[in-house]
Amino acid sequence: MSTATKLVIGGVVIAAAGGGGYYYADLKANEIANQAMQTFKADVESTIPGSSVSFGAITAKAFEQKARVAEFALRFGDDAKLSADSVNLAIKDGVLHSSEFFDLNFAASLSKRESVKAGAERLLLAGLDVAQIRGIIDNLVDNPDSAPNQIDQLTFDEVTFSGLTFAGYYKDQKKVELKPSNIQLTGVKNSAFDTLKIDGEFVGAKGGMFRRDTSYSLGSFEVDSFDASKIILAAMRNDESLMLQGLSEGFGINTVKLSEFKFDDGEINSSIGAAEVSVSSDKLASFNITGINFNNLDENITGGFDSAFLKTLDLKMLSPEILTPQGQAIAASSYAGITGFGIKGGFAQSNDIDAKRMSVGEISLDGIETKENFVTKAALKIDKFALPMGFLKEADRRFARTVQEITGADEMTMSFGISSDYDTETGSYGANLNFDVEKFAGIALQTELAGLPFSTMKQMAGEANFERQLQHLEGLMQTVAFSGVEITYTDGMLADKVLEEAPPKEQLVAMMNQNLGMVLAAYPAERDQIIQAVSNFLDGRNALSIKISTKTPIVVEQLEKDFMSGTLNQNLALVASGS
């Protein structure tokens, strides 16, 4: 039996004994403790070849149902030794309920070149099922290779390590180290647990697993409920469908929380302030992350963002059905139930380009609403996306110089937004688009359509076959109607710059009058209104707006016919203004 196998079996035996379950009815506390330790000694030495157990004096307080064992030690031949300064045993209703090991130390030689050392200020084992443990031990002795399957069946109330340390050595050189850390695991049964809490720091030395000296630190990591049964079975069977079934159930998770995570390998260092995943009872998952930062020293790049979020991912849509074209089409058309996601306060900086940084106030797709797995409402937003002139110069030096001359800024800041709202009852659709370059110019566009039946829209969105999608689209083109449009241009300094080299205003207006006179010959009132709005804009250079609305929606195929016949303005009104 290999040293590693002995250690696995030894660990299970220790858990069985220390965790409780040895039953001694109607005995005093010291007798219970003595018999428990003697039984534990016999179990270990009969199960693991070459092992031995020793312990010092046992003192007990009968009324408190507690006992203390001094100088506990477990040896596996000359290869490994586990010792504790003392062990406190808690007895409940004549049963050894739990054990606390203090100043725990462990050392083992895995090979001639490899060894490990570990320790803990405190180890608590409570509420193990001894009958089950004995069955696991017997299976391990008969088939050591079954260790992963057997350990998965462990059942216990709690295991807690306080001040846990670990070090791995190769040729007496420390290669990995777990610095004082804490782990608590509760309510373990049938591949699931109630809670998990971890904090600490791990360090790896260059060579072997790590290209560079590397460190990971964790302020806290907490999991409220987790079921790994389908993960384990899926891995054993190589079954993707079973894994997706577990995912669609959220793996039994209620919440996962993380804080103050840091990574550093001398080339890249990164950190996360806080992160949380929550899963509701109807399997909707939401994610929130704050304080992401990274620094690539080799590439001389830094970046990060203040926060990121994702709301209400419908895990049920990630069931095995997602492997089918139909399931993929449904998930895509409904954004898998997501109602919003995005980042805020993002930035990236390359110190090789003018030491300026690219940043964004917000990038988000939010306010998503669905009906029968079809998206009816959504809003995309990119707010204050700033590009330093250094980046622009690399792409187009002339354009960058023009922008800088117009705005007088060292960066170009842009904002973009597009939103849509579809009424499934009336078949009407509205969309808004905004684009703005700070100190430069901005444009806003609003459109309204009608004649978009929900049944057809839903069929087209959920259709995986491209040819059938085109057929639905052709059908929509027969019914879609125009309800209105409004476009507004707001000037920063672009018009001032362009008009510096343009002909005089009177000449520009005359040219427009001539061009529009041909296009809008049948619509003189509308033509004159547009020309007046442009003339006013050329004077003030502030804003120019044109709004077109209909009394009743006009089928798109009819628009051209009505325009050419000169009757379009009978069902359509135009308002133009400039300043």
Sequence and secondary structure as in RCSB ss.txt:
>XXXX:A:sequence
MSTATKLVIGGVVIAAAGGGGYYYADLKANEIANQAMQTFKADVESTIPGSSVSFGAITAKAFEQKARVAEFALR
FGDDAKLSADSVNLAIKDGVLHSSEFFDLNFAASLSKRESVKAGAERLLLAGLDVAQIRGIIDNLVDNPDSAPNQ
IDQLTFDEVTFSGLTFAGYYKDQKKVELKPSNIQLTGVKNSAFDTLKIDGEFVGAKGGMFRRDTSYSLGSFEVDS
FDASKIILAAMRNDESLMLQGLSEGFGINTVKLSEFKFDDGEINSSIGAAEVSVSSDKLASFNITGINFNNLDEN
ITGGFDSAFLKTLDLKMLSPEILTPQGQAIAASSYAGITGFGIKGGFAQSNDIDAKRMSVGEISLDGIETKENFV
TKAALKIDKFALPMGFLKEADRRFARTVQEITGADEMTMSFGISSDYDTETGSYGANLNFDVEKFAGIALQTELA
GLPFSTMKQMAGEANFERQLQHLEGLMQTVAFSGVEITYTDGMLADKVLEEAPPKEQLVAMMNQNLGMVLAAYPA
ERDQIIQAVSNFLDGRNALSIKISTKTPIVVEQLEKDFMSGTLNQNLALVASGS
>XXXX:A:secstr
  HHHHHHHHHHHHHHHHHS  B TT  HHHHHHHHHHHHHHHHHHHSTTEEEE   EEEETTTTEEEEEEEEEE
ETTTEEEEEEEEEEEEETTEEEEEEEEEEEEEEE SSSEEEEEEEEEEEEE   HHHHHHHHHHHHH GGGHHHH
HTT  EEEEEEEEEEEEEEETTEEEEEEEEEEEEEEEEBTTEEEEEEEEEEEEE SBTTBSS EEEEEEEEEEEE
EE HHHHHHHHHT HHHHHHHHHTGGG SEEEEEEEEEE SSEEEEEEEEEEEE TT EEEEEEEEEEEEETTTT
EEEEEEEEEEEEEEGGGGSGGGGSHHHHHHHHHTGGG  EEEEEEEEEEETTSTT EEEEEEEEEEEEEEETTEE
EEEEEEEEEEEEEHHHHHHH HHHHHHHHHHH  SEEEEEEEEEEEEETTTTEEEEEEEEEETTTEEEEEEEEEE
   HHHHHHHHT   HHHHHHHHHHHHTT EEEEEEEEEEESSHHHHHHTTS  HHHHHHHHHHHHHHHTTT HH
HHHHHHHHHHHHHHH SEEEEEEEEEEEEEHHHHHHHHHHT GGGSEEEEEEE 
